[in-house]
Amino acid sequence: SRLLAHLLGPYCPLILDSMLPSLKAAQRPWLRRLVERREAVEAAIVTREGEIQGRGFPLQVAPQRGASPLFLLHRGERRKISWRGEDCFVLRGNEDCFGGPEDLLRIIDENPGVVSPGVLARPAVQDAVLGTCLQVLGPGELSYMAQAAAVHRVLEVDPAWVTLRPQALVLESHQIDKLAEIGLTLADVLGDQHRLDRRLAERSGGDFVAPVRSRVEGALDELRAPALAADPNLERPFDKTREQILRALDLFSDKAVAAAARKNEVADRRVRQLRDIALLLGKPQERVISSAHFQGKYGDRFAESFWEQMELDPTHLQVISP
């Protein structure tokens, strides 16, 4: 948080320390409800998980039956609480009974700083304490909000509206100019590697496999009808043969296209450099590069560039040029 405040300077938003004693004290009634209504909380989470999976979406937080959405700081370690029946809870890594509900409630009353909500309970506790109206979240946080929303109703807390934060990519102006010179779009550079190789090969006139594949596929399709007319039992062998032939051509095409793309070494090298900058280690910049890197390279201009150039629309990746 200190680094963020230093980087953003006058543009820095209010930063709240989650371990502030007054904030932990304000959480006390909601932490108590998570204990007192533990069965209702688990039932609500299970129901929501079923709804999410019923719509064909994967769960972002793995189900843990009997696990509480609370953690207890014990002997310097933050340990997850799990219930064993109605009168006993244990800490992760030790199946010995640590205490009962009344013991956990007493700990919350006496020292709420050692009890903290987990990922599924944190949004509800946060909204209850801060009275949040709108949360601006990253992709990872937003992905589990559908599961976490189940806890709000049990705690009788109004959920906040949520929105995806803007997403940005830092590129210098000369790097953008190089992209234009090569004749590729940023989507090409950030997209699938094989598709990028194909685009480079097309620019060099090297995509010579695709038209041949198309003719082979057409010839195979013409072969289907007379083969089945001769013997209907040939359908499965024919489909398997067709699939193997086309797959072999696709595998060869990937290698041929990559080889053709490498013929233009200058353009290929520039594209690889741009891709490495935009997708370092194959991941977005924000997942790999420390913000301190940009501050050290661009100084105060880095934060100013975001303030001047960034729009609030989170639906597309924005390019920021310090």
VEXGUSE-758156 format. One line per 8 residues: number of its first residue (from 1); their letters; for each residue x, y, z of C-alpha. Coordinates in nm, 2 decimals, always signed. Layout:
REM VEXGUSE-758156
NUM) a) X Y Z | ...
END
This chain:
REM VEXGUSE-758156
1) srllahll) +0.00 +0.00 +0.00 | +0.29 +0.24 +0.07 | +0.43 +0.16 -0.27 | +0.09 +0.23 -0.43 | +0.06 +0.56 -0.25 | +0.42 +0.66 -0.36 | +0.35 +0.56 -0.72 | +0.02 +0.74 -0.76
9) gpycplil) +0.11 +1.05 -0.55 | -0.17 +1.30 -0.57 | -0.39 +1.06 -0.77 | -0.39 +0.79 -0.50 | -0.73 +0.69 -0.36 | -0.80 +0.64 +0.01 | -0.62 +0.32 +0.13 | -0.77 +0.14 +0.43
17) dsmlpslk) -0.56 -0.10 +0.64 | -0.77 -0.42 +0.69 | -0.60 -0.48 +1.03 | -0.69 -0.14 +1.17 | -0.82 -0.20 +1.52 | -1.13 +0.01 +1.48 | -1.21 -0.17 +1.15 | -1.17 -0.51 +1.31
25) aaqrpwlr) -1.39 -0.40 +1.60 | -1.66 -0.29 +1.35 | -1.66 -0.64 +1.20 | -1.74 -0.80 +1.53 | -2.12 -0.83 +1.49 | -2.09 -0.98 +1.14 | -1.82 -1.23 +1.25 | -2.06 -1.34 +1.52
33) rlverrea) -2.34 -1.39 +1.27 | -2.11 -1.61 +1.06 | -2.07 -1.83 +1.36 | -2.43 -1.82 +1.49 | -2.58 -1.87 +1.14 | -2.31 -2.12 +1.02 | -2.56 -2.38 +0.90 | -2.76 -2.13 +0.71
41) veaaivtr) -2.44 -1.99 +0.56 | -2.33 -2.33 +0.44 | -2.67 -2.41 +0.30 | -2.68 -2.08 +0.11 | -2.34 -2.14 -0.04 | -2.43 -2.50 -0.14 | -2.74 -2.37 -0.31 | -2.56 -2.10 -0.50
49) egeiqgrg) -2.29 -2.35 -0.61 | -2.56 -2.57 -0.76 | -2.71 -2.27 -0.94 | -2.38 -2.17 -1.09 | -2.29 -2.52 -1.20 | -2.65 -2.57 -1.33 | -2.58 -2.28 -1.57 | -2.27 -2.45 -1.70
57) fplqvapq) -2.01 -2.23 -1.52 | -1.72 -2.37 -1.32 | -1.69 -2.29 -0.95 | -1.40 -2.04 -0.88 | -1.38 -2.14 -0.51 | -1.36 -2.52 -0.46 | -1.65 -2.66 -0.24 | -1.54 -2.75 +0.12
65) rgasplfl) -1.83 -2.90 +0.31 | -1.81 -2.84 +0.68 | -1.56 -2.56 +0.64 | -1.63 -2.22 +0.79 | -1.57 -1.90 +0.59 | -1.37 -1.78 +0.89 | -1.00 -1.80 +0.97 | -0.83 -1.79 +1.31
73) lhrgerrk) -0.48 -1.65 +1.37 | -0.32 -1.92 +1.60 | +0.05 -1.94 +1.69 | +0.14 -1.69 +1.41 | -0.05 -1.88 +1.14 | -0.38 -1.80 +0.98 | -0.57 -2.13 +1.00 | -0.90 -2.21 +0.84
81) iswrgedc) -1.19 -2.31 +1.08 | -1.39 -2.62 +1.01 | -1.69 -2.75 +1.20 | -1.71 -3.10 +1.34 | -2.07 -3.15 +1.44 | -2.27 -2.88 +1.64 | -2.03 -2.83 +1.93 | -1.68 -2.85 +1.80
89) fvlrgned) -1.45 -2.67 +1.55 | -1.10 -2.76 +1.44 | -0.82 -2.57 +1.27 | -0.68 -2.68 +0.94 | -0.39 -2.92 +0.99 | -0.51 -3.05 +1.33 | -0.82 -3.26 +1.39 | -0.82 -3.20 +1.77
97) cfggpedl) -1.12 -3.01 +1.88 | -1.02 -2.65 +1.94 | -1.34 -2.54 +2.11 | -1.71 -2.49 +2.05 | -1.93 -2.21 +1.91 | -1.93 -2.03 +2.24 | -1.55 -2.03 +2.25 | -1.52 -1.88 +1.90
105) lriidenp) -1.78 -1.62 +1.99 | -1.58 -1.53 +2.30 | -1.26 -1.49 +2.09 | -1.45 -1.26 +1.85 | -1.58 -1.05 +2.14 | -1.24 -1.03 +2.32 | -1.00 -1.00 +2.02 | -1.17 -0.97 +1.68
113) gvvspgvl) -0.83 -0.90 +1.52 | -0.74 -1.27 +1.52 | -1.05 -1.37 +1.34 | -1.09 -1.29 +0.97 | -1.34 -1.37 +0.69 | -1.23 -1.59 +0.40 | -1.29 -1.53 +0.03 | -1.66 -1.61 +0.03
121) arpavqda) -1.75 -1.41 +0.34 | -1.51 -1.11 +0.30 | -1.74 -0.92 +0.05 | -2.04 -0.94 +0.28 | -1.84 -0.83 +0.59 | -1.68 -0.55 +0.39 | -2.01 -0.42 +0.26 | -2.16 -0.44 +0.61
129) vlgtclqv) -1.88 -0.24 +0.77 | -1.81 +0.01 +0.49 | -2.16 +0.05 +0.35 | -2.01 -0.01 +0.00 | -2.21 +0.11 -0.30 | -1.99 +0.01 -0.59 | -1.69 -0.23 -0.60 | -1.44 -0.20 -0.88
137) lgpgelsy) -1.28 -0.54 -0.91 | -1.02 -0.72 -1.12 | -1.10 -1.03 -1.32 | -0.99 -1.27 -1.05 | -1.20 -1.10 -0.78 | -1.50 -1.06 -1.00 | -1.50 -1.43 -1.10 | -1.59 -1.55 -0.75
145) maqaaavh) -1.84 -1.28 -0.66 | -2.13 -1.50 -0.78 | -2.05 -1.76 -0.51 | -1.97 -1.50 -0.24 | -2.31 -1.32 -0.29 | -2.49 -1.61 -0.12 | -2.35 -1.49 +0.22 | -2.51 -1.14 +0.19
153) rvlevdpa) -2.86 -1.27 +0.23 | -2.79 -1.48 +0.54 | -2.61 -1.19 +0.71 | -2.89 -0.95 +0.60 | -2.64 -0.72 +0.42 | -2.73 -0.54 +0.10 | -2.47 -0.64 -0.17 | -2.28 -0.38 -0.35
161) wvtlrpqa) -2.29 -0.32 -0.73 | -1.98 -0.46 -0.89 | -1.80 -0.36 -1.21 | -1.48 -0.47 -1.38 | -1.19 -0.23 -1.35 | -1.02 -0.09 -1.66 | -0.75 -0.31 -1.81 | -0.43 -0.15 -1.95
169) lvleshqi) -0.12 -0.24 -2.14 | +0.19 -0.02 -2.12 | +0.36 +0.04 -2.46 | +0.58 +0.32 -2.57 | +0.49 +0.52 -2.87 | +0.78 +0.39 -3.08 | +0.66 +0.03 -3.01 | +0.31 +0.12 -3.13
177) dklaeigl) +0.47 +0.27 -3.45 | +0.66 -0.05 -3.51 | +0.34 -0.25 -3.49 | +0.18 -0.03 -3.76 | +0.49 -0.06 -3.98 | +0.47 -0.44 -3.97 | +0.10 -0.43 -4.06 | -0.04 -0.62 -3.76
185) tladvlgd) -0.29 -0.53 -3.50 | -0.24 -0.55 -3.13 | -0.50 -0.83 -3.13 | -0.28 -1.02 -3.36 | +0.02 -0.99 -3.13 | -0.17 -1.08 -2.82 | -0.37 -1.36 -2.98 | -0.30 -1.73 -3.04
193) qhrldrrl) +0.07 -1.80 -3.14 | -0.03 -2.02 -3.44 | -0.27 -1.76 -3.56 | +0.01 -1.50 -3.53 | +0.25 -1.72 -3.73 | -0.02 -1.76 -4.00 | -0.06 -1.39 -4.03 | +0.31 -1.34 -4.07
201) aersggdf) +0.32 -1.62 -4.32 | +0.04 -1.46 -4.52 | +0.23 -1.14 -4.54 | +0.52 -1.33 -4.68 | +0.30 -1.53 -4.92 | +0.39 -1.84 -4.72 | +0.05 -1.99 -4.63 | +0.07 -2.26 -4.90
209) vapvrsrv) -0.08 -2.54 -4.70 | -0.43 -2.40 -4.65 | -0.55 -2.42 -5.01 | -0.41 -2.77 -5.04 | -0.59 -2.87 -4.72 | -0.91 -2.73 -4.86 | -0.88 -2.93 -5.18 | -0.80 -3.25 -4.98
217) egaldelr) -1.10 -3.19 -4.76 | -1.33 -3.15 -5.06 | -1.20 -3.47 -5.22 | -1.26 -3.66 -4.90 | -1.61 -3.53 -4.88 | -1.67 -3.65 -5.24 | -1.54 -4.00 -5.14 | -1.79 -4.04 -4.85
225) apalaadp) -2.11 -4.10 -5.05 | -1.97 -4.38 -5.28 | -1.79 -4.54 -4.99 | -2.11 -4.57 -4.78 | -2.31 -4.68 -5.09 | -2.07 -4.97 -5.12 | -2.09 -5.06 -4.75 | -2.27 -4.86 -4.47
233) nlerpfdk) -2.02 -5.02 -4.23 | -1.75 -4.81 -4.38 | -1.89 -4.49 -4.22 | -1.68 -4.51 -3.90 | -1.36 -4.61 -4.07 | -1.41 -4.33 -4.32 | -1.47 -4.07 -4.06 | -1.17 -4.18 -3.86
241) treqilra) -0.95 -4.18 -4.18 | -1.08 -3.83 -4.27 | -1.01 -3.70 -3.93 | -0.66 -3.84 -3.92 | -0.57 -3.70 -4.26 | -0.69 -3.35 -4.18 | -0.53 -3.35 -3.84 | -0.20 -3.45 -3.99
249) ldlfsdka) -0.23 -3.17 -4.24 | -0.31 -2.92 -3.96 | +0.00 -3.03 -3.77 | +0.22 -3.00 -4.07 | +0.06 -2.66 -4.15 | +0.16 -2.52 -3.81 | +0.52 -2.62 -3.87 | +0.52 -2.49 -4.23
257) vaaaarkn) +0.35 -2.16 -4.14 | +0.60 -2.10 -3.86 | +0.89 -2.17 -4.09 | +0.75 -1.93 -4.35 | +0.70 -1.67 -4.09 | +1.07 -1.70 -3.98 | +1.19 -1.62 -4.34 | +1.12 -1.25 -4.28
265) evadrrvr) +1.37 -1.23 -3.98 | +1.34 -0.86 -3.92 | +0.96 -0.85 -3.90 | +0.96 -1.18 -3.71 | +1.21 -1.04 -3.45 | +1.01 -0.72 -3.40 | +0.69 -0.92 -3.36 | +0.85 -1.15 -3.10
273) qlrdiall) +0.99 -0.85 -2.91 | +0.65 -0.68 -2.90 | +0.48 -1.00 -2.79 | +0.74 -1.05 -2.51 | +0.67 -0.69 -2.40 | +0.29 -0.72 -2.41 | +0.28 -1.09 -2.28 | +0.58 -1.14 -2.07
281) lgkpqerv) +0.62 -1.51 -2.00 | +0.29 -1.55 -2.18 | +0.10 -1.36 -1.92 | -0.05 -1.00 -1.90 | +0.19 -0.74 -1.78 | +0.00 -0.69 -1.45 | +0.05 -1.06 -1.36 | +0.43 -1.05 -1.41
289) issahfqg) +0.58 -0.70 -1.39 | +0.60 -0.50 -1.07 | +0.46 -0.15 -1.09 | +0.78 -0.03 -0.94 | +0.95 -0.12 -1.27 | +0.74 +0.13 -1.46 | +0.79 +0.39 -1.18 | +1.17 +0.35 -1.20
297) kygdrfae) +1.17 +0.37 -1.58 | +0.92 +0.66 -1.63 | +0.91 +0.84 -1.30 | +0.61 +1.06 -1.22 | +0.50 +1.05 -1.58 | +0.38 +0.69 -1.53 | +0.09 +0.78 -1.30 | +0.01 +1.10 -1.50
305) sfweqmel) -0.02 +0.89 -1.82 | -0.28 +0.67 -1.67 | -0.47 +0.97 -1.53 | -0.47 +1.14 -1.87 | -0.52 +0.85 -2.11 | -0.72 +0.58 -1.93 | -1.09 +0.56 -1.99 | -1.33 +0.38 -1.75
313) dpthlqvi) -1.46 +0.13 -2.01 | -1.35 -0.21 -1.89 | -1.46 -0.40 -2.19 | -1.14 -0.35 -2.40 | -0.77 -0.35 -2.33 | -0.64 +0.01 -2.32 | -0.29 +0.10 -2.44 | -0.11 +0.35 -2.22
321) sp) +0.20 +0.53 -2.35 | +0.40 +0.71 -2.08
END
